[in-house]
């Protein structure tokens, strides 16, 4: 089927964003924390699979990982930068724990090789790649939290679309540059390295732009949750509650 990967990829982006929205709707901020850990873990597994999209080579984990920036933006908008930083550290903890637990699991002598070889392919430990991944994650995610908060203060809480896109686009570039530089510097020719950075960032840029409607939807969902909770509380106390401007 022509453009099969491209169609799947274009559907995969909203699928991830919708998943975040559904989790937030039912579980609130705790759901966002949980999804952060799940997404980082899944992205590391998906990175093993290399695909071609629109004639460009990319790893599958790019989509799922890139959507985590929506989570930090939502938490910064809803609860402030300190809560968003906690989510970043939670994601880091999930990455570290899953890495050493799975690596330890590979030390056991297998009864049959099929399952062991499959796990080895996915969870093989490569120190340089691991360091690059963790460093890029921390630097880019913490920058995203800082930048979103910075632009929120500068715009006095207005222009959510602008704050979301400015912080995410720059953070995605930082993530791509740090990871590729640490992982591949000296391993591949500089011209190829720059090409990899450009390709990865191009895909991430598309994903960053795509999350704009979902950051508005996420803030609306949270406002409704606050409205419902406060209405119930005030109702028990015989008071009225004004939801305010949308």
C-alpha positions in Angstrom: 0.0 0.0 0.0 1.5 3.4 -1.0 2.4 5.7 1.9 1.3 3.1 4.5 4.0 4.2 7.0 3.2 7.8 6.4 -0.6 7.3 7.1 0.2 5.3 10.2 2.6 7.9 11.4 0.1 10.8 10.9 -2.5 8.8 12.8 0.1 7.8 15.5 0.6 11.5 16.5 -3.0 12.2 17.5 -3.3 8.7 19.0 -0.6 9.6 21.6 -2.1 13.0 22.3 -5.6 11.6 22.7 -4.2 9.0 25.1 -2.8 11.8 27.2 -6.1 13.7 27.1 -8.1 10.6 28.2 -5.7 9.8 31.0 -6.0 13.4 32.2 -9.7 13.4 32.0 -10.1 10.3 34.2 -7.1 10.6 36.5 -6.1 14.3 36.5 -2.6 15.3 37.3 -1.8 11.9 38.8 -2.6 10.4 35.4 -0.2 12.8 33.7 2.6 11.7 36.0 1.8 8.1 35.3 1.7 8.6 31.5 5.1 10.4 31.7 6.7 7.3 33.0 4.9 5.0 30.6 5.7 7.2 27.6 9.4 7.4 28.3 9.6 3.7 28.8 7.7 2.9 25.6 9.7 5.4 23.6 13.0 3.6 24.6 11.6 0.3 23.4 10.2 1.8 20.2 13.5 3.4 19.4 14.8 -0.1 18.4 12.5 0.1 15.3 13.7 2.2 12.5 11.2 3.3 9.8 11.1 5.4 6.7 8.6 8.3 6.7 8.2 10.5 3.6 11.6 9.1 2.4 13.4 10.1 5.6 14.7 7.6 8.2 13.5 7.9 11.7 13.1 5.8 14.9 9.6 5.0 15.9 10.1 6.3 19.5 10.3 9.9 18.3 6.5 10.3 18.3 5.8 8.9 21.8 8.7 10.6 23.4 7.9 14.0 21.8 4.4 14.0 23.2 5.8 14.1 26.7 6.5 17.8 26.3 2.7 18.3 26.3 2.6 16.8 29.8 5.3 19.2 31.2 3.5 22.2 29.5 0.2 21.2 31.0 1.6 20.6 34.5 3.4 24.0 34.3 0.3 25.7 33.2 -2.0 24.0 35.8 0.3 23.5 38.8 3.4 25.5 38.2 7.0 24.7 37.3 7.9 22.8 40.5 5.2 20.2 39.9 6.3 19.9 36.2 9.9 19.3 37.4 8.7 16.5 39.6 7.1 14.9 36.6 10.4 15.1 34.7 12.3 13.5 37.6 9.6 10.8 37.8 10.1 10.0 34.2 13.8 9.8 34.7 13.4 7.5 37.7 11.1 5.2 35.6 13.8 5.1 32.9 16.6 4.2 35.3 14.6 1.6 37.2 13.4 -0.1 34.0 16.9 -0.1 32.5 18.6 -1.8 35.4 15.7 -4.2 36.1 15.7 -5.4 32.5 19.5 -5.5 32.3 19.6 -7.6 35.5 16.9 -9.9 34.0 19.1 -10.6 31.0 21.8 -12.0 33.3 19.7 -15.1 34.0 20.6 -18.2 32.0 17.5 -18.8 29.7 15.7 -22.1 29.3 15.1 -21.3 25.7 16.8 -18.7 23.5 13.9 -17.2 21.6 12.5 -14.9 24.3 16.0 -14.1 25.7 17.3 -13.0 22.3 14.3 -10.8 21.7 14.8 -9.1 25.1 18.5 -8.7 24.5 17.8 -6.9 21.2 15.5 -4.4 22.9 17.2 -3.9 26.3 20.9 -4.3 25.4 22.8 -1.8 27.5 25.0 0.7 25.5 26.6 3.1 27.9 27.1 6.0 25.5 23.6 5.8 24.1 22.2 5.6 27.7 24.1 8.6 28.8 23.1 10.6 25.7 19.4 9.6 26.3 19.4 10.6 30.0 21.3 13.8 29.4 19.1 14.9 26.5 16.0 14.1 28.4 16.9 16.1 31.5 18.3 19.1 29.8 15.5 19.4 27.2 12.6 18.7 29.6 13.9 21.0 32.3 14.4 23.7 29.7 10.8 23.2 28.5 9.5 23.7 32.1 11.7 26.8 32.5 10.8 28.3 29.1 7.1 27.7 29.4 7.1 29.4 32.9 9.3 32.2 31.5 6.9 33.0 28.6 3.9 32.7 30.9 5.3 35.5 33.1 6.3 37.6 30.1 2.8 37.3 28.5 1.0 37.6 31.9 -0.7 34.2 31.4 -1.9 35.0 27.9 -1.2 33.4 24.5 -1.1 29.8 25.6 -0.5 28.7 22.0 2.6 30.9 21.8 4.1 29.8 25.1 3.4 26.1 24.2 5.1 26.3 20.8 8.0 28.5 21.8 9.0 26.3 24.7 8.5 23.0 23.0 10.1 23.8 19.7 13.3 25.1 21.3 13.3 22.2 23.8 12.9 19.6 21.0 15.9 21.1 19.2 18.0 21.0 22.4 16.9 17.4 23.0 17.9 16.4 19.4 21.2 18.2 19.4 22.3 16.9 22.8 21.4 13.3 22.1 23.0 13.1 18.7 26.1 15.0 19.7 26.8 12.8 22.8 25.7 9.5 21.1 27.3 9.9 17.7 30.1 12.6 17.8 33.2 10.9 16.5 31.3 7.8 15.5 29.9 9.1 12.2 31.0 11.9 9.8 29.9 15.4 10.8 27.9 15.8 7.6 25.9 12.7 8.4 25.5 13.8 12.0 24.0 17.1 10.9 21.7 15.3 8.6 20.5 13.1 11.4 19.9 16.1 13.6 17.9 17.9 10.9 15.8 14.8 10.1 15.0 14.1 13.8 14.2 17.7 14.5 12.0 18.1 11.5 9.7 15.2 12.7 9.7 16.6 16.2 8.8 20.1 14.9 5.7 18.6 13.2 4.7 16.9 16.5 5.3 20.1 18.5 3.0 22.1 16.3 0.4 19.3 16.5 0.0 19.4 20.2 -1.4 23.0 20.3 -5.1 22.0 20.3 -4.4 19.4 23.0 -2.8 21.9 25.4 -6.0 24.0 25.2 -8.1 20.9 25.7 -6.0 19.8 28.7 -6.3 23.1 30.4 -10.1 23.1 29.8 -10.4 19.6 31.3 -8.5 20.7 34.4 -10.7 23.8 34.7 -13.8 21.6 34.5 -12.4 19.3 37.2 -11.8 22.2 39.5 -15.2 23.6 38.8 -16.9 20.3 39.6 -14.9 19.8 42.8 -15.5 23.3 44.0 -19.2 23.2 43.1 -19.6 20.0 45.1 -17.8 21.5 48.1 -19.7 24.8 47.9 -22.9 22.9 47.4 -22.3 21.0 50.7 -21.8 24.4 52.4 -24.8 26.0 50.8 -22.7 28.4 48.6 -22.7 29.2 44.9 -19.7 28.9 42.6 -18.9 31.0 39.5 -16.9 29.2 36.9 -15.6 32.5 35.5 -14.5 33.3 31.9 -13.6 30.4 29.7 
